[in-house]
Amino acid sequence: MIQHHGGVITEFPSGTLPDRENFPMRNRIIAMSDVVVVIESKRKGGSIISAEFANDFNRDVFALPDLSMMNVRKDVTNSSSKIKRI
């Protein structure tokens, strides 16, 4: 089944709705990956939460250089000053 259709890893019972308050727990599972790469995130966004969890798990965390100087999006940051640069 997984080989042909993919798989889902979750701490929630089947049928649980993707409620906003569940996202940080989901990010903890994402952070268990070998490497987490942050492209961009709001200052308290999910990517930053995943990066913090990954750091706590001693996983490698990388970020693209900050694009804010290019005025790409003013509502996001990638906090790359705290994260290893690619």
C-alpha positions as CSV (number, residue, x, y, z in Angstrom):
1,M,0.0,0.0,0.0
2,I,2.6,2.6,1.0
3,Q,4.9,1.8,-2.0
4,H,2.1,2.5,-4.4
5,H,-0.1,5.1,-2.7
6,G,2.2,6.8,-0.1
7,G,1.7,6.9,3.6
8,V,0.6,9.1,6.4
9,I,2.3,9.5,9.8
10,T,0.2,11.1,12.4
11,E,-0.5,11.2,16.2
12,F,-4.2,11.9,15.6
13,P,-7.0,9.4,15.1
14,S,-8.2,8.9,11.6
15,G,-10.7,11.5,10.6
16,T,-9.2,14.3,12.7
17,L,-9.7,17.6,11.0
18,P,-6.6,19.8,10.3
19,D,-7.3,22.3,13.1
20,R,-4.9,25.1,13.6
21,E,-4.1,24.1,17.1
22,N,-2.8,20.7,15.8
23,F,-0.2,22.2,13.4
24,P,2.6,22.5,16.0
25,M,2.3,18.8,16.8
26,R,2.5,18.0,13.1
27,N,5.6,20.2,12.8
28,R,7.2,18.1,15.5
29,I,6.8,15.0,13.2
30,I,8.2,16.9,10.2
31,A,11.2,17.9,12.3
32,M,12.1,14.2,12.8
33,S,13.4,14.2,9.2
34,D,17.1,13.9,8.6
35,V,17.3,17.5,7.4
36,V,14.9,20.5,7.6
37,V,15.2,23.2,5.0
38,V,13.5,26.6,5.6
39,I,12.6,28.5,2.5
40,E,10.6,31.2,4.1
41,S,8.3,31.6,7.1
42,K,6.3,34.2,9.0
43,R,8.2,35.1,12.2
44,K,6.1,32.6,14.3
45,G,5.2,30.4,11.3
46,G,5.2,26.6,10.9
47,S,8.6,26.5,9.2
48,I,10.3,28.2,12.2
49,I,8.5,25.9,14.6
50,S,9.7,22.9,12.5
51,A,13.2,24.3,12.5
52,E,13.2,24.8,16.3
53,F,12.0,21.2,16.9
54,A,14.6,19.9,14.5
55,N,17.3,21.8,16.3
56,D,16.0,20.2,19.6
57,F,16.3,16.8,17.9
58,N,19.9,17.6,16.8
59,R,18.9,17.4,13.2
60,D,20.5,19.5,10.5
61,V,18.5,22.7,9.7
62,F,19.3,24.9,6.7
63,A,17.8,28.1,5.3
64,L,18.0,30.0,2.1
65,P,19.5,33.5,2.5
66,D,17.1,36.2,3.6
67,L,15.3,37.6,0.5
68,S,13.7,40.5,2.4
69,M,16.3,42.9,0.9
70,M,14.8,42.1,-2.5
71,N,11.3,43.1,-1.2
72,V,10.0,39.7,-2.3
73,R,7.4,39.4,0.6
74,K,7.3,41.8,3.5
75,D,5.2,39.4,5.7
76,V,7.8,36.7,5.9
77,T,11.3,36.1,7.2
78,N,13.5,33.0,7.1
79,S,15.4,33.8,10.3
80,S,18.5,32.6,8.6
81,S,20.7,34.4,11.1
82,K,19.9,31.5,13.5
83,I,20.0,28.7,10.9
84,K,22.9,27.3,8.9
85,R,23.0,28.8,5.4
86,I,22.9,26.6,2.3
